[in-house]
Amino acid sequence: MTLALTQSDFRAHIKKYLDQVNDDDEVVYIARSNSRSVAVLSQEKLFWMEKALQAKEDSLDYAVARDQLIQRHVLQDDPIVESKDDYWEQFK
């Protein structure tokens, strides 16, 4: 679950929200003055996002980073592919 807070609320309960970021892998959006905002996310989540962006799409590094992001609910899981028995018949 993503949280959207005011700067005052974040400041007043900073430990609680930082614990949620680290323990529950939450992202906290903080609304600031002048229509600006900030996002707080765990260093581990940011690491895997950067790793996925920097890796080549068909590399093992990308696959591992993508899997980590799926586990953290940043990306959706791949759809399940139905097995077709006629595919396997060609190998008999």
Disulfide bonds with the S-S distance in Angstrom:
none
